[in-house]
Amino acid sequence: MSQAVTIELGEGGEHDARALRNAFGCFTTGVTVITTLAQDGRRVGLTANSFTSVSLDPPLALVCVDLKSSSLGALDAAGRFAVNVLHADHQALARQFVQKGVDRFAGIDTETWRTGVPILPGCMANFECETHHVFDAGDHRVYVGRVVKLRYDPDHEPLVYLQGRFRRVHVDAE
Ligand SMILES: Cc1cc2nc3c(=O)[nH]c(=O)nc-3n(C[C@H](O)[C@H](O)[C@H](O)COP(=O)(O)O)c2cc1C
């Protein structure tokens, strides 16, 4: 029997929010850590699955950050950020970049490339971006970045996020 749920969204409310979250959660994504540099030189980062490629020419990508995020000020002031795409063995790292009141970068030797934002080593891909366009959409701020440098290593298996859980990709034998 199908467990499908159909909901017409009304005035908002708890029920709609849960249904929307569950439905959005049916879209499989990768997992990234967005990094930037605060004005006092502190490294700032948060786990995000809202990364989307936007344009090849010019090279643009976007991330959406909650307006309540403590990283917002640093992202706005820096005008640059990096998107670090995690691989399957990075689950602990993804959890580390959600934790409150800790140094999320503890034990991580970050690299710097062109703009000075911290780049996480050993990722499946890294995109260093200069902020191209910023706008608020509902309860999130959308940062469209122009990619100025990248690295990728397709030999890794990706870390996947679906329905609120980290997963691995199952590749069918040909
Ligand atoms: C898998 C996963 C994906 C997430 N994606 C996003 C996202 O795209 N945007 C966002 O603002 N928060 C996202 N979060 C939540 C933030 O990581 C979390 O709220 C943040 O680390 C809070 O810290 P901050 O206030 O210092 O930014 C995600 C969390 C997880 C575990």
The ligand as a MOL file (V3000), in Angstrom:
LIG
                    3D

  0  0  0     0  0            999 V3000
M  V30 BEGIN CTAB
M  V30 COUNTS 31 33 0 0 0
M  V30 BEGIN ATOM
M  V30 1 C 22.8860 17.5030 6.3640 0
M  V30 2 C 22.6590 18.9150 6.8240 0
M  V30 3 C 22.3820 19.8950 5.8930 0
M  V30 4 C 22.1680 21.2200 6.2770 0
M  V30 5 N 21.9320 22.1640 5.3280 0
M  V30 6 C 21.7950 23.4510 5.6790 0
M  V30 7 C 21.6290 24.4580 4.6820 0
M  V30 8 O 21.6380 24.1880 3.4880 0
M  V30 9 N 21.4970 25.7450 5.1050 0
M  V30 10 C 21.5140 26.0780 6.4260 0
M  V30 11 O 21.3830 27.2530 6.7520 0
M  V30 12 N 21.6590 25.1380 7.3990 0
M  V30 13 C 21.8170 23.8470 7.0500 0
M  V30 14 N 22.0020 22.8920 8.0000 0
M  V30 15 C 21.9940 23.2830 9.4080 0
M  V30 16 C 23.2670 24.0200 9.7850 0
M  V30 17 O 24.4270 23.2470 9.5400 0
M  V30 18 C 23.2240 24.3970 11.2480 0
M  V30 19 O 22.0240 25.0110 11.5390 0
M  V30 20 C 24.3450 25.3330 11.5190 0
M  V30 21 O 25.5270 24.6010 11.6550 0
M  V30 22 C 24.0430 26.1800 12.7060 0
M  V30 23 O 25.1960 26.8660 13.0720 0
M  V30 24 P 25.4390 28.4030 12.7520 0
M  V30 25 O 24.3180 29.1390 13.3950 0
M  V30 26 O 26.7750 28.6520 13.3620 0
M  V30 27 O 25.4410 28.5520 11.2590 0
M  V30 28 C 22.2150 21.5570 7.6480 0
M  V30 29 C 22.5030 20.5700 8.5920 0
M  V30 30 C 22.7270 19.2660 8.1900 0
M  V30 31 C 23.0660 18.2140 9.2140 0
M  V30 END ATOM
M  V30 BEGIN BOND
M  V30 1 1 1 2
M  V30 2 1 2 3
M  V30 3 2 2 30
M  V30 4 2 3 4
M  V30 5 1 4 5
M  V30 6 1 4 28
M  V30 7 2 5 6
M  V30 8 1 6 7
M  V30 9 1 6 13
M  V30 10 2 7 8
M  V30 11 1 7 9
M  V30 12 1 9 10
M  V30 13 2 10 11
M  V30 14 1 10 12
M  V30 15 2 12 13
M  V30 16 1 13 14
M  V30 17 1 14 15
M  V30 18 1 14 28
M  V30 19 1 15 16
M  V30 20 1 16 17
M  V30 21 1 16 18
M  V30 22 1 18 19
M  V30 23 1 18 20
M  V30 24 1 20 21
M  V30 25 1 20 22
M  V30 26 1 22 23
M  V30 27 1 23 24
M  V30 28 2 24 25
M  V30 29 1 24 26
M  V30 30 1 24 27
M  V30 31 2 28 29
M  V30 32 1 29 30
M  V30 33 1 30 31
M  V30 END BOND
M  V30 END CTAB
M  END
